[in-house]
Amino acid sequence: MKKKISLIIALLICLSAIFVVSSPVSVKAYDAQYPLIIVLDPGHGGVDPGAGNGKGGNEREINLKIALYCKAELEKDPNVKVYLTRTTNDLSDKVSQSLKKDGKIPLSARGNYAGKMHANAFISIHCNSGTSSNARGAEVYYPINVTWCPNANYVGKGLSASILNQLGTLGISKRGTFTRTTTKPQTERYPDGSLMDYYTVINSARSCHVPGLIIEHAFINNNSDYNAFLSNDQKLKNLGVADAKGILDYFKTNNNKWLFNDVCLGRDWYSECVQYMKSKGYISGYANGCFGPTNSIQRQDFVVILANMKRIDLSHYNYKSKFPDVSQGSYYNAAVNWAYSEHIINGYNGGKFGVGDSLTREQMVTILYNYAKDYLGLDVATENTTAMNFSDFETTSDFAKDAMVWAVDKGLLSGYANATLGPRYKAQRCHVAKVLMNAELKNLINPVFVPPEPDHGEPE
Ligand SMILES: [Zn+2]
């Protein structure tokens, strides 16, 4: 019987997830056998040798070796799965066969393959070549900062820095991490109208919501770079291992644990917000290592997160709560006492706090509105009534209408893809992470103090 009930509950959760989940990026439930999936793309191959040093060394062979060493290093971790766009130089392997055209693998086919494999990141492996033979060092390209798939930029930026940092430990000079925007703004746009990334491997991966990088390891036509870093297998292994370390450093949090078992960095639209909130110590997951992104937020958990963000010293609030359902030893006791004492949240008429009850989206924004208005004393007046343009704005409860208008004006909430606000939907934990991250970034949690202008004249 218990099993039956939990099955029904699971089914209901699934149904509500289908009904409610709507996001900037289509999220598909992923069978996360591996928390981290990386597609490595050894540049060039087949009839395309890439750049060379004029003495027989060229990218086609070198890039593949670096990629294979990188894969071997990454897959020492059982949580990581690596796919390559090619595992041969003549493109006779199965994947190459399926991707190649006219004797080589088209650039867009490489990026799209990363989407097909649901990769957390796509990394194209290259060596550089300069018009003069003086240029040397490593550089990494990552996705530009535009609204289409913002996660690609967010993940790409951190990941590229982490990899370049590891390459630097080998003694390669670090030229930097860079983005590059298309030079054809008339034609090269993402589906939302954003300008595209310049490089096809990056924009084709991004089109499938995968953050893509290009690593230019060293200059193949610079003698000192070639001799120091590219001239034998051990040196290429060092490069592949450094890439792998950079990747793992980024995707593992500093306590050497994956973000959450059910949140995939780079793959889930909310991973940026969840990582942000976790890295700041504002949120933690369940004891089983999951975050439960589509679970609804419970009232006491919202208050705990808010207290964490406001950096309240909760040791002053450990007294016995006036709410009969808030027990003194609970993890939320002090946070509830703080929030209640500051009029940020009230209990129910019947005297209970409502531990375990879900918050709706309109309740969530009302708490934040009261927090900003009454607790922080911020001006919440707004003339921007964009919220009212949403088709379901009128379904907002009267008590929450001002708050909803304010929240949309402040950019805390942008609504679902189908132009609805869902005021009475339960607030999902992933949405809470996004709303609270936005609130903090807009200085609505800890306002920035601007000292007043001195009202006395300065001495002449
Ligand atoms: Zn290349």
Residues whose N, C-alpha, C, O or C-beta is under 5 A from the ligand:
A	BS01	ZN	G43 G50 E59 H126 C127
